[in-house]
Amino acid sequence: MTQDTQAPNTDTQTTSYNDIRQRFFIEDSPVRGDVVRLSRSYATTIAQKPYPEAIKRLLGEMMTAASLLISTVKINGRLSIQLQSSDPESLLNWAMAECDQDGIIRALASWKADTDAQAQAWESMTTAKDAFAELGAMGQGVLFINIQPDGGDSYQGIVERSHDNLADCLAHYQKQSAQIPTLINLASDGLQAGGILVQMLPRTAEETYEVEQNQDAGIDDDLWPRLNVLTRTLKAEELTTLDTSEILYRLYHEENIVAPEPVALSFGCTCSREKCEMAIEQIGEAEALDIVEEQGGTFEMDCGFCGEIYPFDKDDVTAIFAK
């Protein structure tokens, strides 16, 4: 549908508006983008562990970013973003967020808070940017984008620590690796998260020729600079509280926006008892049985993403290796 110039009705905000990815296009231009809003899926994720506030917000940005970026690649599979500290003194060990083509998202982080000093340090941090800084100084720490197609070869891209926040690092990566000008804005308030991605896709050969010939065929050369200015006016609280149609209207109500049906996003986990059994096979039968005995006859494997617990006793372990 083509969005008109009237503001959308937002008197009632349903759950469907709170966990969605809304794709949009600007008619007769090479511009496309997505807006993501997360609420219940984000709340479910951060409820799994007693995350410090700064990590909660960083995970919200990462979940949003993964949900935005997977829309830019045509795969059946998963895309994940991973942050890894290279500083042994860092309070953030690692963090990751993942989204698949069906809009199933999850995230997890590991951090240090073993001492009073470490716990107090986390208490003083309140933003995603604070947690991101725990990767180390500019140029330190590692950011990865992992693309895992179903039944295909995986791809991993290394994202340069070019800025002090996740959004600008990812936008820089898109511009450098894919040669596509990209705007990314991310926000999380610890309760909800949201973001927007806008890209200027390459012109067709015909459009390029027309520009080179200085012929006016309806090509708006001021569009991208204009979108830069407009998109950067979006406030963090707008990304986390407004529904996607309201965001698009506030930013681009003077543009011809085409907005297809949105995609629902939801929390989900891929853990299973079968995967735990595969992990036990890697340990080996003798060591697994020793663990059972040390744990009083039963040991448990738990999933950090969803909290699911998988118990195993001596008979379970024996059955695994009898297959």
C-alpha positions as CSV (number, residue, x, y, z in Angstrom):
1,M,0.0,0.0,0.0
2,T,1.1,3.6,-0.5
3,Q,1.1,5.7,2.7
4,D,-0.9,8.8,2.4
5,T,-0.3,12.2,4.1
6,Q,-2.6,11.7,7.0
7,A,-1.2,10.6,10.3
8,P,-2.0,7.0,11.2
9,N,-4.5,6.2,14.0
10,T,-2.5,5.2,17.0
11,D,-5.1,5.4,19.7
12,T,-4.9,1.7,20.3
13,Q,-1.6,-0.1,20.3
14,T,-1.8,-3.8,19.9
15,T,0.8,-6.5,20.5
16,S,1.2,-6.9,16.8
17,Y,2.6,-3.4,16.5
18,N,5.1,-4.1,19.3
19,D,7.1,-7.0,17.7
20,I,7.3,-6.4,14.0
21,R,9.5,-5.5,11.1
22,Q,8.0,-3.1,8.6
23,R,9.7,-2.9,5.2
24,F,9.2,0.3,3.2
25,F,10.2,1.7,-0.2
26,I,10.2,5.2,-1.6
27,E,8.3,5.0,-4.8
28,D,10.3,5.6,-8.1
29,S,13.6,5.6,-6.2
30,P,16.4,3.1,-5.3
31,V,15.7,3.7,-1.5
32,R,14.4,0.9,0.7
33,G,14.4,0.4,4.4
34,D,12.9,-1.4,7.5
35,V,11.6,-0.3,10.9
36,V,11.7,-2.7,13.8
37,R,9.9,-2.6,17.1
38,L,10.5,-5.1,19.9
39,S,8.5,-5.4,23.1
40,R,7.4,-8.9,24.3
41,S,10.3,-10.7,22.5
42,Y,12.8,-8.3,24.1
43,A,11.3,-8.6,27.5
44,T,11.4,-12.4,27.3
45,T,15.0,-12.3,26.4
46,I,16.3,-10.1,29.2
47,A,14.2,-11.9,31.8
48,Q,16.4,-15.0,31.4
49,K,19.3,-13.6,33.4
50,P,19.9,-10.8,35.9
51,Y,21.5,-8.6,33.3
52,P,23.0,-5.2,34.3
53,E,21.0,-2.3,32.8
54,A,23.6,-1.4,30.2
55,I,23.7,-4.9,28.9
56,K,19.9,-5.1,28.7
57,R,20.0,-2.0,26.5
58,L,22.9,-3.3,24.4
59,L,21.1,-6.6,23.8
60,G,18.0,-4.6,22.8
61,E,20.0,-2.8,20.1
62,M,21.7,-6.0,19.0
63,M,18.3,-7.9,18.6
64,T,16.9,-5.0,16.7
65,A,20.0,-4.8,14.5
66,A,19.9,-8.5,13.7
67,S,16.2,-8.2,12.8
68,L,17.0,-5.3,10.5
69,L,20.0,-6.8,8.8
70,I,18.5,-10.2,8.0
71,S,16.0,-8.3,5.8
72,T,19.0,-7.1,3.6
73,V,20.1,-10.7,2.7
74,K,18.1,-13.1,0.7
75,I,18.6,-16.4,2.6
76,N,16.7,-19.1,4.3
77,G,18.6,-19.3,7.5
78,R,19.9,-17.1,10.4
79,L,21.9,-13.9,10.8
80,S,23.7,-13.2,14.1
81,I,25.7,-10.3,15.5
82,Q,28.4,-11.1,18.0
83,L,30.6,-8.8,20.1
84,Q,33.7,-10.3,21.6
85,S,36.1,-8.5,24.0
86,S,39.8,-8.8,23.5
87,D,40.6,-7.2,26.9
88,P,40.9,-9.7,29.8
89,E,40.0,-6.8,32.1
90,S,36.8,-6.0,30.3
91,L,33.6,-6.4,32.2
92,L,31.8,-7.7,29.1
93,N,33.0,-11.0,27.9
94,W,30.7,-11.4,24.8
95,A,27.2,-10.7,23.6
96,M,25.3,-12.1,20.7
97,A,21.8,-11.7,19.0
98,E,20.3,-13.8,16.3
99,C,17.3,-13.6,14.0
100,D,16.1,-16.0,11.3
101,Q,14.1,-15.6,8.2
102,D,10.9,-16.3,10.0
103,G,11.4,-13.5,12.5
104,I,12.5,-15.7,15.4
105,I,15.0,-13.8,17.6
106,R,17.0,-14.5,20.7
107,A,20.1,-13.0,22.5
108,L,22.6,-13.8,25.2
109,A,25.5,-12.1,26.9
110,S,28.3,-13.0,29.4
111,W,29.7,-10.5,31.8
112,K,31.9,-10.2,34.9
113,A,30.3,-9.2,38.2
114,D,32.2,-11.5,40.6
115,T,33.5,-8.7,42.9
116,D,31.9,-5.8,44.6
117,A,33.9,-3.4,42.4
118,Q,32.7,-5.1,39.2
119,A,29.1,-5.0,40.4
120,Q,29.4,-1.4,41.3
121,A,31.0,-0.6,37.9
122,W,27.9,-2.1,36.2
123,E,25.6,-0.1,38.4
124,S,27.2,3.1,37.2
125,M,26.5,2.2,33.6
126,T,23.1,3.0,32.2
127,T,23.3,3.0,28.4
128,A,24.0,0.5,25.6
129,K,26.9,2.8,24.7
130,D,28.4,2.1,28.1
131,A,28.3,-1.6,27.6
132,F,29.6,-1.3,24.1
133,A,32.6,0.6,25.4
134,E,33.5,-2.5,27.5
135,L,34.8,-4.0,24.3
136,G,37.9,-1.8,24.8
137,A,39.3,1.3,23.2
138,M,38.5,2.1,19.6
139,G,39.9,-0.6,17.3
140,Q,39.9,-3.2,20.1
141,G,37.4,-5.9,20.6
142,V,35.8,-7.8,17.7
143,L,32.4,-7.5,16.0
144,F,31.1,-10.2,13.8
145,I,28.2,-10.7,11.5
146,N,27.5,-14.4,10.9
147,I,25.2,-15.5,8.1
148,Q,24.1,-19.2,8.3
149,P,22.0,-20.4,5.3
150,D,20.0,-23.6,5.8
151,G,22.0,-26.3,4.1
152,G,24.6,-23.9,2.7
153,D,28.0,-22.5,3.6
154,S,28.2,-20.0,6.4
155,Y,29.7,-16.5,6.0
156,Q,31.4,-14.4,8.7
157,G,32.1,-10.7,8.2
158,I,34.3,-8.7,10.6
159,V,32.9,-5.3,11.5
160,E,35.4,-2.5,12.1
161,R,35.2,-0.7,15.4
162,S,34.9,2.6,13.5
163,H,32.6,4.3,16.0
164,D,31.7,4.2,19.7
165,N,28.3,2.7,19.1
166,L,26.8,-0.4,17.4
167,A,24.6,1.4,14.9
168,D,27.3,3.5,13.3
169,C,29.7,0.6,13.2
170,L,27.1,-1.5,11.3
171,A,26.3,1.3,8.9
172,H,30.0,1.8,8.2
173,Y,30.3,-1.9,7.5
174,Q,27.4,-1.9,5.1
175,K,28.9,1.0,3.2
176,Q,32.4,-0.5,3.1
177,S,31.6,-4.1,2.4
178,A,28.5,-3.9,0.2
179,Q,29.2,-0.4,-1.2
180,I,25.7,0.6,-0.2
181,P,25.1,3.9,1.6
182,T,23.3,2.9,4.8
183,L,21.7,4.7,7.7
184,I,21.1,2.7,10.9
185,N,19.5,4.1,14.1
186,L,19.0,1.9,17.2
187,A,17.5,2.5,20.6
188,S,16.6,0.5,23.7
189,D,15.2,1.8,27.0
190,G,15.5,-1.5,28.9
191,L,11.8,-2.3,28.4
192,Q,11.4,-1.9,24.6
193,A,13.7,-1.6,21.6
194,G,13.5,-0.3,18.1
195,G,15.5,0.7,15.1
196,I,15.4,1.9,11.5
197,L,17.6,1.0,8.5
198,V,17.6,2.9,5.3
199,Q,19.6,2.0,2.2
200,M,20.3,3.6,-1.1
201,L,20.6,0.7,-3.5
202,P,22.7,1.1,-6.7
203,R,21.0,2.8,-9.6
204,T,20.1,0.9,-12.7
205,A,22.3,1.2,-15.8
206,E,19.5,3.3,-17.4
207,E,19.3,5.7,-14.4
208,T,23.1,6.0,-14.3
209,Y,23.2,6.9,-18.0
210,E,20.4,9.5,-17.6
211,V,22.3,11.2,-14.7
212,E,25.5,11.2,-16.7
213,Q,23.7,12.8,-19.6
214,N,22.2,15.4,-17.3
215,Q,18.7,14.5,-18.4
216,D,15.9,15.0,-16.0
217,A,13.8,11.8,-16.0
218,G,12.3,12.2,-12.5
219,I,15.5,11.2,-10.6
220,D,15.7,13.0,-7.3
221,D,19.4,13.6,-6.7
222,D,18.6,15.4,-3.4
223,L,16.7,12.4,-2.0
224,W,19.6,10.7,-0.1
225,P,20.9,13.9,1.5
226,R,17.3,14.7,2.5
227,L,16.8,11.3,4.0
228,N,20.0,11.6,5.9
229,V,18.8,14.8,7.6
230,L,15.3,13.4,8.3
231,T,16.4,10.1,9.6
232,R,18.8,11.6,12.1
233,T,16.0,13.7,13.6
234,L,14.5,10.5,15.0
235,K,14.7,10.4,18.8
236,A,15.5,7.3,20.8
237,E,12.2,7.5,22.7
238,E,10.3,7.6,19.4
239,L,12.0,4.4,18.2
240,T,11.1,2.6,21.5
241,T,7.5,3.9,21.9
242,L,5.9,4.7,18.6
243,D,4.5,2.1,16.2
244,T,6.2,1.7,12.9
245,S,3.6,3.5,10.8
246,E,3.8,6.5,13.0
247,I,7.6,6.6,12.7
248,L,7.4,6.4,8.9
249,Y,4.8,9.2,8.9
250,R,6.8,11.5,11.1
251,L,9.9,11.1,9.1
252,Y,8.8,10.8,5.5
253,H,5.2,12.1,5.2
254,E,6.3,14.2,2.2
255,E,7.7,11.2,0.4
256,N,5.8,8.5,-1.5
257,I,6.2,5.7,0.9
258,V,5.1,2.1,-0.1
259,A,4.8,-0.2,2.9
260,P,4.0,-3.9,2.4
261,E,2.5,-6.0,5.1
262,P,4.8,-6.2,8.2
263,V,6.6,-9.3,9.4
264,A,5.9,-10.5,13.0
265,L,8.9,-11.0,15.2
266,S,8.9,-13.2,18.3
267,F,11.3,-14.8,20.8
268,G,12.3,-18.4,20.1
269,C,15.0,-20.8,20.9
270,T,16.6,-23.7,19.0
271,C,17.8,-25.7,22.0
272,S,16.7,-29.3,22.3
273,R,17.5,-32.5,24.3
274,E,19.0,-33.9,21.1
275,K,21.5,-31.1,20.9
276,C,22.4,-31.7,24.6
277,E,22.9,-35.4,23.8
278,M,25.3,-34.4,21.0
279,A,27.3,-32.2,23.5
280,I,27.5,-35.2,25.9
281,E,28.8,-37.4,23.0
282,Q,31.6,-34.8,22.6
283,I,32.5,-35.2,26.3
284,G,32.8,-38.9,26.1
285,E,31.0,-41.6,28.1
286,A,33.5,-42.1,30.9
287,E,33.7,-38.4,31.7
288,A,29.9,-37.9,31.4
289,L,29.3,-40.8,33.9
290,D,31.8,-39.2,36.3
291,I,29.9,-35.9,36.1
292,V,26.6,-37.8,36.9
293,E,28.3,-39.4,40.0
294,E,29.7,-36.1,41.1
295,Q,26.3,-34.5,40.8
296,G,24.6,-37.1,43.0
297,G,23.1,-39.2,40.2
298,T,21.8,-36.5,37.9
299,F,23.3,-33.6,36.1
300,E,21.4,-30.8,34.3
301,M,22.2,-28.9,31.1
302,D,20.4,-25.6,30.9
303,C,19.9,-23.2,28.0
304,G,21.2,-19.7,28.6
305,F,18.8,-18.3,25.9
306,C,15.5,-19.6,27.2
307,G,16.2,-21.2,30.6
308,E,15.1,-24.7,29.6
309,I,16.6,-27.4,31.8
310,Y,17.5,-30.9,30.4
311,P,18.3,-33.5,33.2
312,F,20.4,-36.6,32.5
313,D,21.1,-39.6,34.8
314,K,23.3,-42.7,34.4
315,D,20.8,-44.5,32.3
316,D,20.3,-41.5,30.0
317,V,24.1,-41.3,29.4
318,T,24.4,-45.0,28.8
319,A,21.6,-44.9,26.3
320,I,23.3,-42.1,24.4
321,F,26.4,-44.2,23.8
322,A,24.5,-47.3,23.1
323,K,23.0,-45.8,19.9
